[in-house]
């Protein structure tokens, strides 16, 4: 059964200490990982920043919404700075 998966992200303290080059490298890894999601049957529905002024704001900085083909699908996107 198709599922909607919502992932919430925060800036980690280590992110503030990353160089611009390390952040760019991280972003490139994310782009490559997202390309692989499609082959697993995962669609990225949307993503964005969760601004401080958001009404009924969850305590996270970013979000991503995925449509996954079934509950068994996992998103092991664990790449750090």
C-alpha positions as CSV (number, residue, x, y, z in Angstrom):
1,X,0.0,0.0,0.0
2,X,1.3,3.4,-1.0
3,X,2.5,5.6,1.9
4,X,3.3,9.3,2.5
5,X,6.5,9.8,4.5
6,X,7.3,13.2,6.0
7,X,10.8,13.7,7.2
8,X,11.8,16.7,9.5
9,X,15.3,18.0,9.7
10,X,17.2,20.4,12.0
11,X,20.5,22.2,11.5
12,X,23.0,20.2,13.6
13,X,25.6,22.1,15.6
14,X,28.3,20.6,13.4
15,X,26.8,22.3,10.3
16,X,27.8,25.7,11.7
17,X,31.4,24.5,11.9
18,X,31.5,23.1,8.3
19,X,33.4,25.0,5.7
20,X,31.7,26.2,2.5
21,X,33.4,23.4,0.6
22,X,32.2,20.7,3.1
23,X,28.6,22.1,2.8
24,X,28.8,22.0,-1.0
25,X,30.1,18.4,-0.9
26,X,27.2,17.5,1.4
27,X,24.7,19.1,-1.0
28,X,26.1,17.2,-3.9
29,X,25.8,13.9,-2.0
30,X,22.1,14.7,-1.2
31,X,21.4,15.4,-4.9
32,X,22.9,12.1,-5.9
33,X,21.0,10.2,-3.2
34,X,17.7,11.8,-4.2
35,X,18.3,10.6,-7.8
36,X,18.4,7.1,-6.5
37,X,15.1,7.4,-4.8
38,X,13.2,7.4,-8.1
39,X,14.6,4.0,-9.0
40,X,13.3,2.6,-5.6
41,X,9.8,3.9,-6.5
42,X,9.9,6.9,-4.3
43,X,8.6,10.3,-5.4
44,X,9.6,13.5,-3.7
45,X,6.4,15.4,-3.4
46,X,7.8,18.6,-1.9
47,X,10.4,20.1,0.5
48,X,11.2,23.4,2.0
49,X,12.3,25.5,5.0
50,X,10.2,25.8,8.1
51,X,10.4,29.5,8.8
52,X,10.2,30.8,12.4
53,X,7.0,32.6,11.5
54,X,5.2,29.5,10.3
55,X,1.7,29.1,11.9
56,X,1.6,26.1,14.2
57,X,5.3,25.5,13.5
58,X,6.8,22.1,14.3
59,X,10.2,22.5,16.0
60,X,12.3,21.7,12.9
61,X,14.1,23.8,10.3
62,X,13.4,21.8,7.1
63,X,10.9,19.2,5.8
64,X,10.5,16.8,2.9
65,X,7.4,14.8,1.8
66,X,7.9,11.6,-0.1
67,X,5.4,9.2,-1.7
68,X,6.7,5.6,-1.1
69,X,5.3,2.5,-2.7
70,X,4.9,0.6,0.5
71,X,5.8,0.6,4.2
72,X,8.8,-1.6,3.7
73,X,10.6,1.1,1.8
74,X,13.2,2.8,4.0
75,X,15.1,6.0,3.2
76,X,18.6,5.5,4.6
77,X,19.8,9.0,3.6
78,X,22.4,9.4,6.4
79,X,25.1,11.6,5.1
80,X,26.7,14.1,7.4
81,X,29.0,17.1,7.2
